[in-house]
Amino acid sequence: MQELINRIKELLADKTVERVLGWKAGDLSYNPEPAYFKTEDELENFVYDGFCGANLSKYMIEAAKLEGKTLVCLKPCDTYSFNQLIKEHRVDREKTYIIGVGCKGKLDIEKIKAQGIRGITSVSGAEIDGDAETLEFETVYGKKSCSYNDVMLERCYVCKGKEHVVYDEIIGESKDTSEGADRFSEVSRIENMSPEEKFAFFQKELSKCIRCNACRNVCPACSCRKCVFDSNKFDSAQKANTDSFEEKMFHIIRAFHVAGRCTDCGECSRVCPQGIPLHLFNRKFIKDINEFYGEYQAGEDTESRAPLTNFTFDDCEPGIVGERG
């Protein structure tokens, strides 16, 4: 990490950038937070390790409105989101300096706790320049350890790849964590359920929703200046799940809204306080788009037109989609 910090200091000192968007140490060793840094002294709190799962690309929407260039640290998967935002004219590439940071998989604190590791006071083995093999914990109950590979975020096991698709320079090595895993295996499992089983599955999951809007707020594809769900006109801004509202409205509409634009960054599921696997909705749409229109990865470039915003004579007919469903 020191190489990254030294380079950031250089870019701040020579005024290449006015500010830095990265992660700062949180109150606990496993909860760093997205943050801006403007001076060398502020960088004392800069951190980048296996717990820095946050996708910083969406923060660049507001950063693009500021004077001067903003340096942003983007993991390989984050760069797809940034490219998609360029395509939608939501960020300014000319006002952005991208350091592609290496990634060896990001960690899921809930999986760590599920292994009986609690009362954590410090962690080692999560450093960017480490081997990402074993995590060592100091806890109030003594020393604990676990395999790094066993406690990664779900998205890391089906990673799109360790190559940055947009960057100015790259610092740090990345590691292939997917090992040829099927990205759509869980979607296929649900597709094979009966209609009654599917309904029960999603009703159970979505009934947990407390309408905190964390999924919407963190999603790079949810970049509207005003969201329909903040409107009182149709009573769509309600927070309490008093009936079947959640199952019929919010998450379904949001999934349709980002269809063809979602890069499958997994942030929606990562931030959900209820642990709802929200990424499955988006991944279902991605799978269908691949099957109906040909393989397409949102954010892979900034020029191609998404299948749902482009017409060709080879497009599948609605009736065919209906018959398949």
Disulfide bonds with the S-S distance in Angstrom:
none
